[in-house]
Amino acid sequence: MKKIIEEKETKGFEKLLGERVTVFCANYIYTGKLIGVNDSVILLADPAIVYETGSFSEKHWKDAQPLPHQWYIMVNAIESFGLLK
């Protein structure tokens, strides 16, 4: 008898750990290296808040202001996320 073993596929934020992500929230856009994730928050290193994106085809944001330390974002405030820059 063959036994089928299912591997748990990593997806969502866990798949992006270590990557520089962009997070669209209800009021702001944040970007930074994703270094932590749990059910309620994500943690960004080298974070910035994006006040003006400019063209999404450009390599850099038009106006992204660095935040002074690592930054936590509530998962329930996130509308979308991904790798942009």
C-alpha positions in Angstrom: 0.0 0.0 0.0 1.4 3.4 -1.0 1.2 6.3 1.5 0.7 9.8 0.2 2.5 12.4 2.2 1.4 16.0 1.7 3.9 18.7 2.1 2.6 21.9 3.6 3.0 24.6 0.9 4.3 27.9 2.3 2.2 30.8 1.0 1.2 34.3 1.9 3.4 36.3 4.2 5.4 33.2 5.2 6.5 32.7 1.6 7.8 36.3 1.5 9.9 36.2 4.7 13.3 37.8 4.0 12.0 39.7 0.9 11.4 43.5 0.6 7.6 43.7 0.5 5.1 46.5 -0.2 2.0 46.5 2.0 -1.1 48.5 1.0 -3.2 49.3 4.1 -6.4 51.2 4.6 -4.6 54.6 4.9 -1.0 54.1 4.0 1.5 52.1 2.0 4.5 50.6 3.8 7.6 48.9 2.4 10.4 47.0 4.1 12.1 43.7 4.6 9.6 41.2 6.0 11.3 39.7 9.0 8.4 38.4 11.1 4.9 37.2 10.8 2.2 35.8 13.0 -1.6 35.7 13.0 -2.0 39.4 14.1 1.0 41.4 12.9 3.9 41.4 10.5 7.3 43.0 11.3 9.3 45.0 8.8 13.0 45.9 9.0 14.4 48.9 7.2 10.8 50.2 6.9 9.5 53.2 5.0 6.1 54.8 4.6 5.2 55.7 1.0 3.5 59.1 0.7 3.7 59.2 -3.1 4.3 56.2 -5.3 5.0 57.8 -8.7 4.8 55.4 -11.6 4.8 51.7 -10.6 7.2 51.1 -13.5 9.9 53.2 -11.8 12.6 51.6 -9.6 12.2 54.0 -6.7 9.2 55.5 -4.9 8.6 59.2 -5.6 8.3 59.9 -1.8 9.1 57.2 0.7 10.1 58.3 4.2 12.2 55.9 6.3 10.8 55.0 9.7 13.3 55.1 12.6 13.1 51.4 13.7 11.5 48.1 12.9 7.8 48.5 12.3 4.8 46.3 13.1 1.7 46.3 10.9 -1.6 44.8 12.0 -2.7 42.1 9.6 -6.3 43.1 9.8 -5.4 46.6 8.3 -3.7 45.1 5.2 -5.7 45.2 2.0 -3.0 43.8 -0.3 0.7 43.0 -0.4 3.5 41.8 -2.7 6.9 42.4 -4.2 7.1 45.7 -6.1 10.4 47.4 -5.7 
